[in-house]
Amino acid sequence: MKKNKTYTVTQLNKMMHSDLPLWKLIEACAFIDICDCYEPMELPPDGTFDTFKEIEPTLENTSYYVTMPDGTKYFYCGNTRIKVSEYFASEDKPMDKLIENVVRFSAGSTATVQNSMIC
């Protein structure tokens, strides 16, 4: 069995740029063990991989707002983008009053209710 010669990177580059047949190039590269490139030389210390644990995606760590140069505001959550056209300011009506108005409007009534909902 013929033993393969080991070549330097420079020698292999020169072979690639020459007019050698493809089978000679393959033969010249036969000594390269691709698996050696991916196998660790030694194991890392215990607990190394614990620091790389993927965190659980939540609304807090995957969502954010972006205001474009034209003033348009977008809400991003993961790969989803939603154009924000309206939002409730803190000085506006509380949620229970808004729900009352929706219920009254849906019922077609303009009568006022004295007792408000407690949310």
C-alpha positions as CSV (number, residue, x, y, z in Angstrom):
1,M,0.0,0.0,0.0
2,K,1.4,3.4,-1.0
3,K,1.8,5.9,1.8
4,N,0.5,9.4,1.0
5,K,2.8,12.3,1.2
6,T,2.0,15.3,3.4
7,Y,1.9,18.7,1.7
8,T,2.0,22.2,3.1
9,V,-0.8,24.7,2.4
10,T,1.5,26.6,0.0
11,Q,2.2,23.4,-1.9
12,L,-1.5,22.6,-2.1
13,N,-2.3,26.1,-3.3
14,K,0.2,25.8,-6.1
15,M,-1.3,22.4,-7.1
16,M,-4.8,24.0,-7.3
17,H,-3.6,26.7,-9.6
18,S,-1.6,24.3,-11.9
19,D,-3.1,22.2,-14.6
20,L,-3.0,18.9,-12.6
21,P,-5.8,16.5,-13.2
22,L,-8.6,16.4,-10.5
23,W,-7.7,12.9,-9.3
24,K,-4.1,14.1,-8.5
25,L,-5.5,16.9,-6.4
26,I,-7.8,14.5,-4.6
27,E,-4.9,12.2,-4.0
28,A,-2.8,15.0,-2.7
29,C,-5.5,16.0,-0.2
30,A,-6.2,12.5,1.0
31,F,-4.0,12.9,4.1
32,I,-6.3,15.6,5.5
33,D,-8.6,14.3,8.2
34,I,-11.7,16.5,8.2
35,C,-12.9,15.1,11.5
36,D,-9.8,16.4,13.3
37,C,-11.0,20.0,12.5
38,Y,-14.2,19.5,14.6
39,E,-13.3,17.2,17.5
40,P,-12.0,19.0,20.6
41,M,-8.5,18.3,21.6
42,E,-9.5,18.0,25.3
43,L,-12.8,18.3,27.2
44,P,-13.6,21.7,28.6
45,P,-13.9,22.1,32.4
46,D,-17.1,21.0,34.1
47,G,-19.9,23.7,34.0
48,T,-18.6,25.3,30.9
49,F,-21.7,24.5,28.9
50,D,-24.0,25.6,31.7
51,T,-23.1,29.2,30.8
52,F,-24.3,28.7,27.3
53,K,-27.8,27.4,28.1
54,E,-30.4,29.1,25.9
55,I,-32.8,31.3,27.9
56,E,-36.5,30.7,27.5
57,P,-38.0,33.3,25.2
58,T,-40.5,35.6,26.9
59,L,-42.3,38.7,26.0
60,E,-39.8,40.7,28.0
61,N,-36.7,39.5,26.2
62,T,-38.0,39.2,22.7
63,S,-40.2,42.3,22.2
64,Y,-39.3,46.0,21.7
65,Y,-40.7,49.2,20.0
66,V,-39.0,51.0,17.2
67,T,-39.8,54.5,15.9
68,M,-38.9,55.0,12.3
69,P,-37.5,58.3,11.0
70,D,-40.9,59.2,9.6
71,G,-42.4,58.8,13.1
72,T,-44.2,55.5,12.5
73,K,-44.0,53.3,15.5
74,Y,-43.6,49.5,15.2
75,F,-43.8,46.7,17.9
76,Y,-41.4,43.8,17.3
77,C,-41.8,40.4,19.0
78,G,-39.6,37.7,17.6
79,N,-40.0,37.7,13.8
80,T,-43.3,39.6,13.9
81,R,-43.7,43.3,13.2
82,I,-46.9,45.2,14.1
83,K,-47.5,48.8,13.2
84,V,-48.7,50.8,16.3
85,S,-51.3,53.2,15.3
86,E,-52.8,53.9,18.7
87,Y,-52.0,53.2,22.3
88,F,-53.4,54.3,25.7
89,A,-51.6,57.0,27.5
90,S,-51.5,56.9,31.3
91,E,-53.6,60.0,31.7
92,D,-56.5,58.7,29.6
93,K,-59.6,56.8,30.8
94,P,-59.0,53.7,32.9
95,M,-59.7,50.3,31.4
96,D,-62.9,49.7,33.3
97,K,-64.4,53.0,31.9
98,L,-63.4,52.0,28.4
99,I,-65.0,48.6,28.7
100,E,-68.2,50.2,30.0
101,N,-68.3,52.5,26.9
102,V,-67.8,49.5,24.6
103,V,-70.6,47.6,26.3
104,R,-72.9,50.6,26.1
105,F,-72.1,51.2,22.5
106,S,-72.6,47.5,21.6
107,A,-76.0,47.5,23.4
108,G,-77.0,50.7,21.6
109,S,-77.7,52.4,24.9
110,T,-76.6,55.9,25.9
111,A,-77.7,55.5,29.5
112,T,-75.0,56.0,32.1
113,V,-74.1,53.5,34.8
114,Q,-73.3,54.7,38.3
115,N,-71.4,51.6,39.4
116,S,-68.2,51.0,37.5
117,M,-66.5,47.7,37.0
118,I,-63.7,46.7,39.2
119,C,-60.8,45.2,37.3
